Amino acid sequence: MQGLRISFGCLPPECERLRAEVRAFLAEHMADVPVARRVRNWAGSDPAFTRAMAARGWIGMTWPKRYGGHERSSLERYVVLEEMLAAGAPVGAHWVADRQSGPLLMRFSPEVLAPRYVPRIARGEAFFCIGMSEPDAGSDLAAIRTKAVRRGDGWVINGRKVWTSRAHRAHYMIVLVRTGAPSDNRHAGLSQLLLDLQTPGITVRPIVNQLGDHDFNEVTFDDVVVPHDHLIGAEGDGWKQVGAELAFERSGPERYLSSTQLLLEMLNAADADDPRHAVALGRVVAQYATLRQMSLGVAGMLARGENPALPAALVKDQGALVEQGMPDLAHALFGGAIEPDSPFEQAMRYTTLAAPSFSLRGGTREILRGIIARGLDLR
Ligand SMILES: Cc1cc2nc3c(=O)[nH]c(=O)nc-3n(C[C@H](O)[C@H](O)[C@H](O)COP(=O)(O)OP(=O)(O)OC[C@H]3O[C@@H](n4cnc5c(N)ncnc54)[C@H](O)[C@@H]3O)c2cc1C
């Protein structure tokens, strides 16, 4: 057997120099990490790894120095992200804060909350989770019922969130709440608050997923008091702000690089003289290359301050399709030849069970296609 090798087009020289640094860092920190852990990819969490990345200046890379950022380019940030994801590095502890909480705070609370919290994110000390979905409000986020009422000592929150990834490991949640009375405009009266998860009245209960892992949670709020100044942006602007946050959430390379370990196992096991392998894996690699170009385009839009909602939905939808096809492809090409409990089989098992979530988390396939249709003026 002779493995297949892949390489994509190079980025500017400063990016390729950085890539070499990141690979050296990964060789040092990931050498002994087995495939069974690498497959978890950005679902894997390791605060020590996060702090080591922060020490290299790889969290908050594009942020202004006044917030503890490093003022590097979006392409440089992209290189770090894609190398981490390709290696299956345990970046989950800081992922949400680096991707969306930090940018949200800098944009909507630049003078009050961002100076307090964002430098701690960049130092790898403050981990965030996303409090949007509720038992009867997932795709239809405007249906949320968790309520915050303004009182003398702060906002008082009551309600319940579900599917909150890593709430049991995070320090803070950015929570979407209803602060206004019901009205004909379903999008009115929503706001976002920054919540310290140690505040009395918060209960975090595990929801074990079909892999048997504890990743997401149910979080309940019973008279939880949040200081007045922890309102993010303006009261009632929550719907607009969540839209901006979701564009960050849907736009990154993690939306097509979650199953890299399985692809790498297939490439390692492939027989370069077998045309079936060359054609099928060549097609996947071409799809990766295309998704990468599209994803780089989205990174460029974000860097220019443009709204990438439509292209980000496209990348996420197409990325999920490619990745969800990976276990079937591995089965078709290598089915009987995969050794039980080998790294290949471990990658196969994990990806098979994780893949259905790829077209749910961060917005379902149907919702993304609705956004694409609207962007094309079809609805
Ligand atoms: C791994 C994972 C991690 C997650 N992490 C978080 C997190 O950290 N924080 C958080 O807040 N949420 C999180 N979620 C929740 C996720 O955002 C929701 O599952 C998702 O938005 C869908 O909501 P729902 O589960 O309520 O499904 P529903 O909205 O009830 O949808 C059920 C089905 O109906 C379809 N559907 C719904 N509305 C329409 C429509 N208008 N048109 C066509 N079809 C429609 C959907 O596409 C879907 O197939 C996570 C989910 C997963 C799987």
The ligand as an SDF file (V2000), in Angstrom:
LIG
                    3D

 53 58  0  0  0  0  0  0  0  0999 V2000
  -23.5870   19.3740   18.5380 C   0  0  0  0  0  0  0  0  0  0  0  0
  -24.5190   20.5180   18.8260 C   0  0  0  0  0  0  0  0  0  0  0  0
  -24.0760   21.5740   19.5840 C   0  0  0  0  0  0  0  0  0  0  0  0
  -24.9400   22.6410   19.8700 C   0  0  0  0  0  0  0  0  0  0  0  0
  -24.4690   23.6700   20.6410 N   0  0  0  0  0  0  0  0  0  0  0  0
  -25.2950   24.7070   20.9490 C   0  0  0  0  0  0  0  0  0  0  0  0
  -24.8530   25.7670   21.8010 C   0  0  0  0  0  0  0  0  0  0  0  0
  -23.7140   25.7640   22.2740 O   0  0  0  0  0  0  0  0  0  0  0  0
  -25.7110   26.7610   22.1010 N   0  0  0  0  0  0  0  0  0  0  0  0
  -26.9830   26.8060   21.5990 C   0  0  0  0  0  0  0  0  0  0  0  0
  -27.7010   27.7610   21.8870 O   0  0  0  0  0  0  0  0  0  0  0  0
  -27.4430   25.8150   20.7900 N   0  0  0  0  0  0  0  0  0  0  0  0
  -26.6320   24.7720   20.4650 C   0  0  0  0  0  0  0  0  0  0  0  0
  -27.0800   23.7410   19.6600 N   0  0  0  0  0  0  0  0  0  0  0  0
  -28.4930   23.7430   19.2400 C   0  0  0  0  0  0  0  0  0  0  0  0
  -28.6740   24.0140   17.7560 C   0  0  0  0  0  0  0  0  0  0  0  0
  -28.4170   25.3490   17.4610 O   0  0  0  0  0  0  0  0  0  0  0  0
  -30.1210   23.5950   17.4360 C   0  0  0  0  0  0  0  0  0  0  0  0
  -30.1900   22.1820   17.5770 O   0  0  0  0  0  0  0  0  0  0  0  0
  -30.5480   23.9850   16.0610 C   0  0  0  0  0  0  0  0  0  0  0  0
  -30.6220   25.3870   15.9430 O   0  0  0  0  0  0  0  0  0  0  0  0
  -31.9160   23.3700   15.7030 C   0  0  0  0  0  0  0  0  0  0  0  0
  -32.8560   23.6190   16.6840 O   0  0  0  0  0  0  0  0  0  0  0  0
  -33.7440   22.4450   17.2790 P   0  0  0  0  0  0  0  0  0  0  0  0
  -32.8160   21.3680   17.7640 O   0  0  0  0  0  0  0  0  0  0  0  0
  -34.6820   23.0430   18.2690 O   0  0  0  0  0  0  0  0  0  0  0  0
  -34.5390   21.8470   16.0440 O   0  0  0  0  0  0  0  0  0  0  0  0
  -35.8470   22.4480   15.3760 P   0  0  0  0  0  0  0  0  0  0  0  0
  -35.6930   23.9120   15.1880 O   0  0  0  0  0  0  0  0  0  0  0  0
  -37.0370   21.9610   16.1440 O   0  0  0  0  0  0  0  0  0  0  0  0
  -35.8170   21.7390   13.9590 O   0  0  0  0  0  0  0  0  0  0  0  0
  -36.1940   20.3850   13.7510 C   0  0  0  0  0  0  0  0  0  0  0  0
  -36.1740   20.1290   12.2590 C   0  0  0  0  0  0  0  0  0  0  0  0
  -37.1350   20.9600   11.5970 O   0  0  0  0  0  0  0  0  0  0  0  0
  -36.5130   21.7320   10.5690 C   0  0  0  0  0  0  0  0  0  0  0  0
  -37.0700   23.0890   10.5190 N   0  0  0  0  0  0  0  0  0  0  0  0
  -37.3070   23.9180   11.5600 C   0  0  0  0  0  0  0  0  0  0  0  0
  -37.8000   25.0920   11.1290 N   0  0  0  0  0  0  0  0  0  0  0  0
  -37.8750   25.0030    9.7870 C   0  0  0  0  0  0  0  0  0  0  0  0
  -38.2790   25.9140    8.7580 C   0  0  0  0  0  0  0  0  0  0  0  0
  -38.7120   27.1390    9.0450 N   0  0  0  0  0  0  0  0  0  0  0  0
  -38.1950   25.4960    7.4760 N   0  0  0  0  0  0  0  0  0  0  0  0
  -37.7490   24.2520    7.1740 C   0  0  0  0  0  0  0  0  0  0  0  0
  -37.3600   23.3400    8.1030 N   0  0  0  0  0  0  0  0  0  0  0  0
  -37.4110   23.7170    9.3850 C   0  0  0  0  0  0  0  0  0  0  0  0
  -35.0460   21.8250   10.9880 C   0  0  0  0  0  0  0  0  0  0  0  0
  -34.2100   22.0710    9.8850 O   0  0  0  0  0  0  0  0  0  0  0  0
  -34.8160   20.4470   11.6060 C   0  0  0  0  0  0  0  0  0  0  0  0
  -34.5390   19.5060   10.6150 O   0  0  0  0  0  0  0  0  0  0  0  0
  -26.2580   22.6570   19.3620 C   0  0  0  0  0  0  0  0  0  0  0  0
  -26.7130   21.5670   18.5940 C   0  0  0  0  0  0  0  0  0  0  0  0
  -25.8590   20.5010   18.3340 C   0  0  0  0  0  0  0  0  0  0  0  0
  -26.3710   19.3720   17.5080 C   0  0  0  0  0  0  0  0  0  0  0  0
  1  2  1  0
  2  3  1  0
  2 52  2  0
  3  4  2  0
  4  5  1  0
  4 50  1  0
  5  6  2  0
  6  7  1  0
  6 13  1  0
  7  8  2  0
  7  9  1  0
  9 10  1  0
 10 11  2  0
 10 12  1  0
 12 13  2  0
 13 14  1  0
 14 15  1  0
 14 50  1  0
 15 16  1  0
 16 17  1  0
 16 18  1  0
 18 19  1  0
 18 20  1  0
 20 21  1  0
 20 22  1  0
 22 23  1  0
 23 24  1  0
 24 25  2  0
 24 26  1  0
 24 27  1  0
 27 28  1  0
 28 29  2  0
 28 30  1  0
 28 31  1  0
 31 32  1  0
 32 33  1  0
 33 34  1  0
 33 48  1  0
 34 35  1  0
 35 36  1  0
 35 46  1  0
 36 37  1  0
 36 45  1  0
 37 38  2  0
 38 39  1  0
 39 40  1  0
 39 45  2  0
 40 41  1  0
 40 42  2  0
 42 43  1  0
 43 44  2  0
 44 45  1  0
 46 47  1  0
 46 48  1  0
 48 49  1  0
 50 51  2  0
 51 52  1  0
 52 53  1  0
M  END
$$$$
